Amino acid sequence: MHTNIEPSILYFGTPVILLSTLNEDGSTNIAPISSVWWLGWSCMIGLDATSKSTENLKRNGECILNLASGDLAPKVNKLALLTGSEAIPLHKKMLGYKHSKNKFIHSGFTPQENGTGKLSAITECPIHLHARVNTISEFGQGDERMAVPAYSIELNIKTVSAVPSVLMEGSNNKIDPNKWNPLIMNFREFFSLSAQLNESRLARKPEALYAPWKQKGIKRLLGKWLLTRSNKKYGH
Ligand SMILES: Cc1cc2nc3c(=O)[nH]c(=O)nc-3n(C[C@H](O)[C@H](O)[C@H](O)COP(=O)(O)O)c2cc1C
């Protein structure tokens, strides 16, 4: 029998990413967030409107999502209760947040230069997603239970880079779910994934079907035509 409950927060368990964004002076701000999900090569993140990350994304639009693995929990914990904003908003003051100009130094994470841009990734994170802002929308408007102003931000993933130790044997393009163990935030506590549980019928279907854009020549043209025809029914 279920009973209605009223939790103060609804943090049911999502992966922790460390968001690199560019400060005005060209340095990199890093911030842990866990309101994140992916669909295709786009990603949705949820951000407190008062955060330095939000300010940076609005100004510059570029970011790196550094995906944290379970073993990084102690370092991620050092980033908690820090903000890159000099003016700390009331709700963060009440939680004891402090300003940090250089969160790499505070946390012990190592900045990794990224070819052309100034933005640094985090070396210790096994997967880096370079992304750009697509849309920024107000989130939770009109809901009095939304304690802080927030945005949902849609990002387009430009590149994915990963360390070899999380890749499937014999493939440069597949993350092995048996080797990749994301850090999960579950009601503000840190967890990692346990062992694989059950055979997955979905995972037995060809992964290539998720990426028709990877097909070449006539297969690509035919696939595009068929999908366009089918998707029309759904207003796309
Ligand atoms: C594990 C973890 C997950 C968090 N998830 C989010 C989140 O999803 N969205 C958000 O706005 N803040 C989240 N926070 C709080 C931010 O880290 C906090 O707002 C911080 O001040 C952001 O840094 P910034 O102000 O330098 O951008 C999370 C904090 C921790 C420790």
Ligand as a Chemical Component Dictionary entry (heavy atoms), coordinates in Angstrom:
data_LIG
# 
_chem_comp.id                   LIG 
_chem_comp.type                 NON-POLYMER 
_chem_comp.pdbx_formal_charge   0 
_chem_comp.three_letter_code    LIG 
# 
loop_
_chem_comp_atom.comp_id 
_chem_comp_atom.atom_id 
_chem_comp_atom.alt_atom_id 
_chem_comp_atom.type_symbol 
_chem_comp_atom.charge 
_chem_comp_atom.model_Cartn_x 
_chem_comp_atom.model_Cartn_y 
_chem_comp_atom.model_Cartn_z 
_chem_comp_atom.pdbx_ordinal 
LIG C1  C1  C 0 26.577 16.441 -5.986  1  
LIG C2  C2  C 0 25.967 17.788 -6.226  2  
LIG C3  C3  C 0 24.961 17.931 -7.152  3  
LIG C4  C4  C 0 24.397 19.189 -7.429  4  
LIG N1  N1  N 0 23.435 19.304 -8.377  5  
LIG C5  C5  C 0 23.004 20.531 -8.759  6  
LIG C6  C6  C 0 22.128 20.690 -9.863  7  
LIG O1  O1  O 0 21.720 19.737 -10.502 8  
LIG N2  N2  N 0 21.763 21.952 -10.214 9  
LIG C7  C7  C 0 22.221 23.056 -9.544  10 
LIG O2  O2  O 0 21.888 24.183 -9.927  11 
LIG N3  N3  N 0 23.039 22.920 -8.477  12 
LIG C8  C8  C 0 23.459 21.693 -8.084  13 
LIG N4  N4  N 0 24.322 21.555 -7.037  14 
LIG C9  C9  C 0 24.740 22.774 -6.310  15 
LIG C10 C10 C 0 25.790 23.550 -7.119  16 
LIG O3  O3  O 0 27.010 22.865 -7.092  17 
LIG C11 C11 C 0 25.899 24.946 -6.559  18 
LIG O4  O4  O 0 24.779 25.702 -7.006  19 
LIG C12 C12 C 0 27.171 25.685 -6.883  20 
LIG O5  O5  O 0 27.166 26.929 -6.254  21 
LIG C13 C13 C 0 27.392 25.882 -8.359  22 
LIG O6  O6  O 0 28.637 26.479 -8.539  23 
LIG P1  P1  P 0 28.774 27.900 -9.251  24 
LIG O7  O7  O 0 27.948 28.894 -8.472  25 
LIG O8  O8  O 0 30.242 28.199 -9.188  26 
LIG O9  O9  O 0 28.271 27.709 -10.639 27 
LIG C14 C14 C 0 24.862 20.319 -6.716  28 
LIG C15 C15 C 0 25.871 20.167 -5.760  29 
LIG C16 C16 C 0 26.424 18.916 -5.516  30 
LIG C17 C17 C 0 27.514 18.781 -4.492  31 
# 
loop_
_chem_comp_bond.comp_id 
_chem_comp_bond.atom_id_1 
_chem_comp_bond.atom_id_2 
_chem_comp_bond.value_order 
_chem_comp_bond.pdbx_ordinal 
LIG C1  C2  SING 1  
LIG C2  C3  SING 2  
LIG C2  C16 DOUB 3  
LIG C3  C4  DOUB 4  
LIG C4  N1  SING 5  
LIG C4  C14 SING 6  
LIG N1  C5  DOUB 7  
LIG C5  C6  SING 8  
LIG C5  C8  SING 9  
LIG C6  O1  DOUB 10 
LIG C6  N2  SING 11 
LIG N2  C7  SING 12 
LIG C7  O2  DOUB 13 
LIG C7  N3  SING 14 
LIG N3  C8  DOUB 15 
LIG C8  N4  SING 16 
LIG N4  C9  SING 17 
LIG N4  C14 SING 18 
LIG C9  C10 SING 19 
LIG C10 O3  SING 20 
LIG C10 C11 SING 21 
LIG C11 O4  SING 22 
LIG C11 C12 SING 23 
LIG C12 O5  SING 24 
LIG C12 C13 SING 25 
LIG C13 O6  SING 26 
LIG O6  P1  SING 27 
LIG P1  O7  DOUB 28 
LIG P1  O8  SING 29 
LIG P1  O9  SING 30 
LIG C14 C15 DOUB 31 
LIG C15 C16 SING 32 
LIG C16 C17 SING 33 
# 
